[in-house]
Amino acid sequence: MSRAKGGAKKKQGDPRAIVANNKKARHDYVIEDVVEAGIVLSGTEVKALRMGRASLLDGYAVIDHGEAWLENVHIPEYFQGTWNNHSPRRKRKLLLHREEIDRLGVKSREKGHTLIPLSLYFLDGRAKVEIALARGKKEYDKRQTLREQQDMREAQRAIRHQELLG
């Protein structure tokens, strides 16, 4: 992995410079649909993101009066910013097509569904966020997923071991 400008990580062959990932989201939720959205940022927020500083851990998205908003995402203050620095956890507007907003709004109102950010990245110099329509997992679902992953790992190990011997 090479570094893009500042501190965002960029994989070889991937045009996206990833700033933050929400790894816990795939553990805590069943992802049903994923949408890429633009995000409205101030100048100091963009500079802080280019340094690779952000946290999606407690973030979520809401549809309010026909507009999509990203809330509780932490983008720390830009350390060289002056009096016009941004608030770290302010509401940020998401840029989506009207049909996408309506579709996500209807689905997110269903029982047990929510909109969560999966990753925050730069694509062609523009900040984007990957929003997922997700349903919360129960505790036993989480254990079952971990068990399945462990079984897959053991099966892969056994296949590799057989290939080395045979």
Secondary structure, 3 states (H helix, E strand, C coil): CEECCCCCEECCCCCEEEEEECHHHHHHEEEEEEEEEEECCCHHHHHHHHCCCCECCCCEEEEECCEEEEECCECCCCCCCCCCCCCCCCCEEEECCHHHHHHHHHHHCCCCEEEEEEEEEEECCEEEEEEEEEEECCHHHHHHHHHHHHHHHHHHHHHHHHHHHC
